[in-house]
Amino acid sequence: RTLGSERVGDAEDGGRPAGREQDYRRLAGVFQFGELRPKARCIDALLFGHAHAEFPSAQFAGYPGVDLVQGRIHGVPAAMPGRWGDHLAVVDLELQRQGRRWAVRHSRAELRPILDRASRRALVKADPM
């Protein structure tokens, strides 16, 4: 998807972090998206799901190209927000004008919990609208 000159990839892809090799294959589409960026600079952000896991999170420590501090895969900010609306995925793109186009100057992704799974209670107030 293109938003102005930014490109956002969304993938119905994901893996369960328990079995590393099998999960890497399940996440292959996401990692391949990420690997495209350094070569073609065609993806500025990734949003993915399917496995209902949480990315960035410690579940993905040690995966190739993963930066858990900045929430990136091969330098691309990426987020998988869990399941049943329990997390909000935030992808922050700092843009800079370059001639007639916008370019990503800095980026990061993070998850914000909005539901306590144990108590099944919201951690945020409902929108009154």
ZIHU-V652360 format. One record per helix or strand. SS is the DSSP state (a for helix, b for strand). FROM is the first residue (numbers start at 1). LEN is the number of residues. Records with the same first field share a line. If there is no record, write none. Layout:
SS = FROM-LEN, FROM-LEN
This chain:
b = 2-2, 6-6, 45-4, 54-2, 66-2, 72-2, 76-6, 87-12, 101-13, 115-2, 121-2
a = 20-7, 28-13, 58-3
